[in-house]
Amino acid sequence: TLPLLDLIRRAGLEPTTPGLGGLDLDTRLRSALTAAIKACPLSRSQIADEMTRLVGRAVSEATINAWTAEAKDTHRFPAAYLPAFCQVTKSLQPFVILAESVGSHVVDDATMLLAERAKLDRRIQAARRAARAIDSALPEAEL
């Protein structure tokens, strides 16, 4: 995930309209899958076993190898398996690539909580301003 400051800086950017083939993310997605697998302490076989358990369909090590091999361009990673893959490998990078391709972002739980806290702080400040405005409108004897 991106640091919050990077998200804030990028928030003002207009998404660009991709040209022909501009949304073909095959190579980038394969690279992200490969990097996630390398960073994961589990073997490819263990990743396959866990994915099988999570999606309820057989996923083999050979299938994972086909999904990540650049030469196997007919073997695409199914989006329906992405949550299981990311959960098993503990990597959000494949989601990041997909989200950024449509001008969006993926944030982790801590960043989301910080954003929610900031919204709450803004509401508290607005409520305090409203309370001060009410207090100043009241006659002195009412306070």
N, C-alpha and C positions, 0 to 999 in steps of 0.2 A: 504494500500500500504506500501511497505517497504521504509525506509529512503534511500536516494541516496547512502550513504556510504555502507550500507548493499548490495545494488545492485552492487556496484563496487567490493566489496570483493567477492561476489558470481559469478561475471562474469567469473572468471578464472576457475571455477569448471566445470568439464566434466559432462554432464548429465549421469545418470546411466540408464542401461537397466533394467527395472523392471522385476521381476520374475512373475511366474504364479499368476494372479489376482492382480498384483502390481498396476495396473491402475484402480482398482475398487474403485472409489472415493465416493461411495454412502454414507457411514457414514459421511465422512468429509463434503460432500456437504450438506447433511441434517443438520448437525450441523451449518454450515455457514448460511444456510437459516434461521434456528431457531434463531441464534444470531442476524442476520440482522433484523428479525421481532421484537425481543425483544428490540433492540436499536431504532427502528423506532417509532416515536410518533403516528403513525396511528394504528388503530386496525387491526386485521386480515381481518375483513370484509371490511374495507376501503382500505386495500392493494389489496384485491381481486377486488373491484370495480374499482380501478385505473388501475390494470393490465388488466381487461376486456376492459376498455376504450382504453388502449394503444395497445393491441394485436388484438382487434376486435373479440375476442372469449370469451365466458363465462368462467370466473374463479370464483369459489365460495370459501367461507371460508372453507367448507368441503374439497375441493380439496387441498387448501393450507395445511390444517391439514394432509391430506394423504401424501403429498409430504414431509412433515417434520417428520412424525412419523416413527421411526425405525422399528416398527412392520409391517408397510405397505410396505414391500420390492418389491411388484409388482407395486407400484405407484411411478414412477420415475419423477423427475422434468424435463420437456422438455427444452432442450437447447434453442429452439426458443423463449421461454418466459423469458430467463435470462436477456436480456437488459431491458425489462419492469420491472422485479422484482428489478433489481439493481437501476434503475432510481427512482422507487417508494420508496424503502427503503433507498436510498442514501448509499448503501453499495457495495463496489467492491470486498469484500471477496470471494464470489462465483467465480468470474472471476480469482482472485488470485490463488485459489486452482486449477482451471483448467489449468491456464497458467503454474504454477510451475510444474504440473505433466508432462509437455512436455519440461521442462527446459527453460521456458520463464518467463516473468514478466509483471505485470500490473503496470502502473504508472499513477498518477493523472496529471491533467493539469499543475499544478505548476511545478512538476518535469520534465514534458516534455518540458515546456518553458525554464527551467534552462538548460536542455540538449541542446536544440536548441541554447540558448545563448552561451554555451560553444563551440559548433561547430563554431558559427559565430566568437567568439573571436579567435579561432585557425586560421580561414581563414584570419582574420584581421592581426594577427601576421605574418602569412606567406606572406601576401601582403606587409607588412612593411619590412620584410627581403628581399623580391625581390626588392623592391624600393631602399633599401640601397645598394644592390648588383649592381643595375643599376647605381645608383649615383656614386659609387666608380669606376665603369668602364668608366664613362664619363670623358673626359678631364676637367681640372679646368675651362677653359674658357666657357664651355657649361653650367655650373651651374649658 
